[in-house]
Amino acid sequence: MFGIRLFCCFASIVGSALTASPPPGLMRSKLQPFVDSLALPPPQAQSLSSQLAHDSNLAAFLSGKDHQSSLLLVVACLSIQASLGADSVDTIPINQTETEANWSQGCWRSPTCVVIPESAQDVSRALKNIRFFRSRFAVRSGGHSPNPGFSSIHNPGILIDLQKLNQIDISQDRKVASLGPGGRWGDVLAALDPYDVSVIGGRIPQVGVAGVILGGGLFHFSGEYGLAGDNVKNFEIVLSDGTITNANAEKNPDLFWALKGGGANFGIVTRFDLYTIPVKNIWFQVAIYTPGQVPAILDAFAEWQDKGASDVKSTVALIIAPEAATVGLIYSAPADKPEAFNPFYSIPPATVAVPANNGTVLSLTNILGTTFSNAPQRHDYRGASSKVDVQLYKEVYTFWREQAVAVHEATGANMTFTLQPIPVNLVDQGIAKGGNPLGLPRINHQWWTTLVDWENAEDDEKVRAVPIATSEKWKELGEQRGSYIPFLFMNDGSRDQSPLSLYGPENVARLKSVASKYDPSHTFQTLQGNGFLLSKV
């Protein structure tokens, strides 16, 4: 069906362009190496060559002359369809389920075509086409980024949707889990549960695999084991020229380092081989507190950071909304009221959402999944970082809450104030496992973030003004108190923020060098529609 639609579209649009014979020598010298590089069966290769060789608009493009870019995109989609098969390319009119697969309505886009590869070889052929036709493109793993254009693209443009690269395999010794980029973390943890192991990955089950890892990846047990990127044994990656290779401690170690938090700047990862962790049975509880208890909760959180966090099995999930504060206490082993959380036990909760229990990583993940809504809305994130400083926490929270309440009353927007603990052992784990490009300070600190949800596009500016002002307040007050840390966690970054620029000059220079080495055509910097790109730094 997809292929018929695309061929008809190609025939009707391009037919008018087939009025002049392209220079045969030029077309042969540029077309044939390209078609040969796709390694198609002879009948497919001959058919594709024949169609392309008689397209004068393509000839004009290859000659550096004026051409119609919209027609060229259609031809690029036809070529990818010929390379991958009819069922792997959807084209105009795009299936609505594809355009609305992104989590945030602000990211819904309708591309020229959607490419749905089923293997690394398919991704390779798609990238060879994109580079040859110089087509704008985006890549979608789970589509959970709320940043417009990061995992979606408008016509003219090509979307590579990795949804079918969702494999989950575990090695015979249970020490390595191999994951496809299009999988979801809930499925991953469910698949690993019978083997009594987990991985450092995403905390929300509906989120996709690739974006979490390539942005660094913060998990419940990162304080014990490091970030998700630090726990990757090997990346299988397709480079811009279509080369399928691996990056690990022995092969392409510079690329291996860059992929552990360097984002979508180097290629398309088609498999992540992650070290498993021997964690299945855990202790946790979730309690709800009133707004009036927030100062006491922040006191307890800072005290735990200074003292309790030295027990690396402990972590605290602190999510504050204007009307309530949610505190999750999580311990990576069976326990009975772990002493690490003593600062919290004396504060009586308004409600106990999940009583203290010895459960599993999967049961906790399933509970978190019930808090996640797939209802169509607009979303945003934002990030900032600071040292452990309870007075700073309270001052920024007070500033944020006043504005969050006012915007909610004006627009209905909901937002959170979340402190994510980053103990020094998290940083040390990254160093011990070969290093990463984030440039984190070796101190206990926190990564603030917010989740913002709202309905109407006309409220975008008004709603986003609150998290923007709050991140500026973190910087203003933090600098006054000597507590501000110039770091931004990529997975929490908003569209106008620049996490890569805060990795430190040496790391940024090294990342740019790696990107130029493995993508000398700068395909991922110049043709990728949007994202946290090194070309912006």
Helices and strands as residue ranges (DSSP letters): H 2-14, G 15-17, H 24-37, H 42-53, H 56-62, H 69-84, G 86-88, E 89-91, H 96-99, G 105-107, E 113-115, H 120-133, E 137-140, E 158-161, E 168-170, E 176-179, H 185-192, G 193-195, H 209-214, H 222-225, G 229-231, E 232-238, E 244-248, H 253-259, E 268-275, E 281-289, G 291-293, H 294-306, G 308-310, E 314-321, E 324-331, G 339-341, H 342-345, E 351-360, H 361-370, E 378-387, H 390-411, E 414-415, E 417-422, H 424-432, E 445-454, G 457-459, H 460-481, E 484-485, G 490-492, G 499-502, H 505-518, H 523-526, G 534-536
